[in-house]
Amino acid sequence: MQIEYNTKGDVLYLRLEDPKQRVINKRISDDIVLDIGKGEKIIGIEIVGASTHINLKNLLPVEYHISSGVPI
């Protein structure tokens, strides 16, 4: 998963799958858009006005660890 935040537009994007896939955008509210890929799978989530919905200080920067030999 990749997390991108645009400070100028206050837009948070959570990329859950391969970005090279063709997607259909599905707006589920004024501030949230889902990118839907093959098999109706959610590929990404865009949150407009992210700082009003999420405490970004707790989310960014994201730290993570990948253990070798463990499938993700």
C-alpha positions as protocol buffer text, in pm:
chain_id: "A"
residue {
  index: 1
  type: MET
  ca { x: 0 y: 0 z: 0 }
}
residue {
  index: 2
  type: GLN
  ca { x: 117 y: 352 z: -79 }
}
residue {
  index: 3
  type: ILE
  ca { x: -4 y: 668 z: 90 }
}
residue {
  index: 4
  type: GLU
  ca { x: 24 y: 1001 z: -89 }
}
residue {
  index: 5
  type: TYR
  ca { x: -76 y: 1337 z: 53 }
}
residue {
  index: 6
  type: ASN
  ca { x: -101 y: 1661 z: -145 }
}
residue {
  index: 7
  type: THR
  ca { x: -67 y: 1948 z: 102 }
}
residue {
  index: 8
  type: LYS
  ca { x: -173 y: 2212 z: -151 }
}
residue {
  index: 9
  type: GLY
  ca { x: -502 y: 2040 z: -234 }
}
residue {
  index: 10
  type: ASP
  ca { x: -544 y: 1868 z: 106 }
}
residue {
  index: 11
  type: VAL
  ca { x: -599 y: 1538 z: -78 }
}
residue {
  index: 12
  type: LEU
  ca { x: -501 y: 1200 z: 66 }
}
residue {
  index: 13
  type: TYR
  ca { x: -470 y: 901 z: -167 }
}
residue {
  index: 14
  type: LEU
  ca { x: -442 y: 544 z: -44 }
}
residue {
  index: 15
  type: ARG
  ca { x: -319 y: 316 z: -322 }
}
residue {
  index: 16
  type: LEU
  ca { x: -402 y: -44 z: -236 }
}
residue {
  index: 17
  type: GLU
  ca { x: -305 y: -220 z: -560 }
}
residue {
  index: 18
  type: ASP
  ca { x: -91 y: -187 z: -874 }
}
residue {
  index: 19
  type: PRO
  ca { x: -134 y: 165 z: -1015 }
}
residue {
  index: 20
  type: LYS
  ca { x: -107 y: 47 z: -1379 }
}
residue {
  index: 21
  type: GLN
  ca { x: -448 y: -114 z: -1369 }
}
residue {
  index: 22
  type: ARG
  ca { x: -746 y: 45 z: -1544 }
}
residue {
  index: 23
  type: VAL
  ca { x: -996 y: 174 z: -1292 }
}
residue {
  index: 24
  type: ILE
  ca { x: -1343 y: 321 z: -1272 }
}
residue {
  index: 25
  type: ASN
  ca { x: -1394 y: 612 z: -1032 }
}
residue {
  index: 26
  type: LYS
  ca { x: -1693 y: 576 z: -801 }
}
residue {
  index: 27
  type: ARG
  ca { x: -1783 y: 881 z: -589 }
}
residue {
  index: 28
  type: ILE
  ca { x: -1936 y: 763 z: -263 }
}
residue {
  index: 29
  type: SER
  ca { x: -1962 y: 1109 z: -104 }
}
residue {
  index: 30
  type: ASP
  ca { x: -1864 y: 1468 z: -179 }
}
residue {
  index: 31
  type: ASP
  ca { x: -1517 y: 1400 z: -35 }
}
residue {
  index: 32
  type: ILE
  ca { x: -1446 y: 1033 z: -109 }
}
residue {
  index: 33
  type: VAL
  ca { x: -1379 y: 863 z: -442 }
}
residue {
  index: 34
  type: LEU
  ca { x: -1303 y: 493 z: -483 }
}
residue {
  index: 35
  type: ASP
  ca { x: -1094 y: 359 z: -772 }
}
residue {
  index: 36
  type: ILE
  ca { x: -1247 y: 24 z: -868 }
}
residue {
  index: 37
  type: GLY
  ca { x: -1046 y: -228 z: -1072 }
}
residue {
  index: 38
  type: LYS
  ca { x: -1088 y: -582 z: -1204 }
}
residue {
  index: 39
  type: GLY
  ca { x: -1339 y: -794 z: -1016 }
}
residue {
  index: 40
  type: GLU
  ca { x: -1488 y: -487 z: -846 }
}
residue {
  index: 41
  type: LYS
  ca { x: -1178 y: -471 z: -624 }
}
residue {
  index: 42
  type: ILE
  ca { x: -1095 y: -137 z: -458 }
}
residue {
  index: 43
  type: ILE
  ca { x: -759 y: -22 z: -599 }
}
residue {
  index: 44
  type: GLY
  ca { x: -741 y: 320 z: -433 }
}
residue {
  index: 45
  type: ILE
  ca { x: -923 y: 566 z: -210 }
}
residue {
  index: 46
  type: GLU
  ca { x: -908 y: 943 z: -255 }
}
residue {
  index: 47
  type: ILE
  ca { x: -1011 y: 1169 z: 33 }
}
residue {
  index: 48
  type: VAL
  ca { x: -1061 y: 1537 z: -51 }
}
residue {
  index: 49
  type: GLY
  ca { x: -1031 y: 1775 z: 244 }
}
residue {
  index: 50
  type: ALA
  ca { x: -840 y: 1503 z: 424 }
}
residue {
  index: 51
  type: SER
  ca { x: -733 y: 1718 z: 717 }
}
residue {
  index: 52
  type: THR
  ca { x: -1098 y: 1772 z: 811 }
}
residue {
  index: 53
  type: HIS
  ca { x: -1169 y: 1396 z: 817 }
}
residue {
  index: 54
  type: ILE
  ca { x: -844 y: 1243 z: 947 }
}
residue {
  index: 55
  type: ASN
  ca { x: -588 y: 1341 z: 1209 }
}
residue {
  index: 56
  type: LEU
  ca { x: -295 y: 1355 z: 966 }
}
residue {
  index: 57
  type: LYS
  ca { x: -43 y: 1399 z: 1248 }
}
residue {
  index: 58
  type: ASN
  ca { x: -120 y: 1043 z: 1356 }
}
residue {
  index: 59
  type: LEU
  ca { x: -113 y: 910 z: 999 }
}
residue {
  index: 60
  type: LEU
  ca { x: 183 y: 1087 z: 839 }
}
residue {
  index: 61
  type: PRO
  ca { x: 463 y: 999 z: 815 }
}
residue {
  index: 62
  type: VAL
  ca { x: 379 y: 632 z: 799 }
}
residue {
  index: 63
  type: GLU
  ca { x: 640 y: 387 z: 921 }
}
residue {
  index: 64
  type: TYR
  ca { x: 627 y: 21 z: 834 }
}
residue {
  index: 65
  type: HIS
  ca { x: 841 y: -291 z: 840 }
}
residue {
  index: 66
  type: ILE
  ca { x: 836 y: -584 z: 600 }
}
residue {
  index: 67
  type: SER
  ca { x: 969 y: -911 z: 736 }
}
residue {
  index: 68
  type: SER
  ca { x: 1162 y: -1128 z: 490 }
}
residue {
  index: 69
  type: GLY
  ca { x: 1002 y: -1458 z: 401 }
}
residue {
  index: 70
  type: VAL
  ca { x: 652 y: -1353 z: 506 }
}
residue {
  index: 71
  type: PRO
  ca { x: 406 y: -1312 z: 216 }
}
residue {
  index: 72
  type: ILE
  ca { x: 215 y: -987 z: 211 }
}
